[in-house]
């Protein structure tokens, strides 16, 4: 995305799909976690912002939990 951010479409457990963005300094990490989760069938773990109007991911990583949809 312009400005060096990564935009990911994520569906937290029990919620609907939503677009979240990373900060520019963490865009590569966010993309790597997203691609790893997609290619390996894993879930990502995220920490959502405390502010409900913010879409900026604070933490993103890959979980060892299999994603079964």
C-alpha positions in Angstrom: 0.0 0.0 0.0 1.1 3.6 -0.4 3.1 4.8 2.6 4.6 1.4 3.2 1.8 -0.2 5.1 0.4 -3.7 4.7 -3.3 -4.3 4.6 -4.6 -7.7 5.7 -8.2 -9.1 5.6 -8.5 -10.9 8.9 -11.4 -12.7 10.6 -10.8 -12.9 14.3 -12.6 -15.8 16.0 -16.2 -15.0 16.6 -16.1 -11.8 14.4 -16.6 -10.9 10.8 -13.9 -10.3 8.2 -12.3 -6.9 8.6 -9.4 -5.0 6.9 -6.5 -4.2 9.3 -3.3 -2.4 8.5 0.2 -2.5 9.9 2.5 0.3 10.6 5.2 0.9 7.9 8.0 -0.4 10.1 6.1 -3.7 10.6 4.7 -4.2 7.1 7.1 -7.0 6.1 6.5 -8.9 9.3 2.7 -8.6 8.8 3.0 -9.9 5.2 5.3 -12.7 6.2 2.9 -13.9 8.9 -0.1 -13.6 6.6 1.6 -15.6 3.8 3.0 -18.2 6.2 -0.5 -18.7 7.7 -2.1 -19.0 4.3 0.5 -21.4 2.8 0.7 -23.6 5.9 -2.9 -23.6 6.9 -2.1 -21.9 10.3 -3.9 -19.2 12.2 -2.4 -15.9 12.9 -2.6 -14.3 16.3 -3.2 -10.6 16.6 -3.7 -8.0 19.2 -6.4 -5.5 18.2 -6.1 -1.9 19.1 -7.9 -0.7 22.3 -9.5 2.1 20.3 -12.4 0.5 18.3 -12.1 3.1 15.6 -8.5 2.1 14.9 -7.6 -0.6 12.4 -3.9 -0.7 13.1 -2.6 -4.0 14.3 -0.4 -3.8 17.4 0.9 -7.4 17.3 0.8 -10.1 14.6 2.3 -13.6 14.6 1.7 -17.1 13.5 0.0 -19.7 15.8 0.6 -23.4 15.8 -3.1 -23.9 15.7 -4.4 -25.3 12.4 -7.0 -23.2 10.6 -10.0 -25.4 9.8 -12.7 -23.7 7.9 
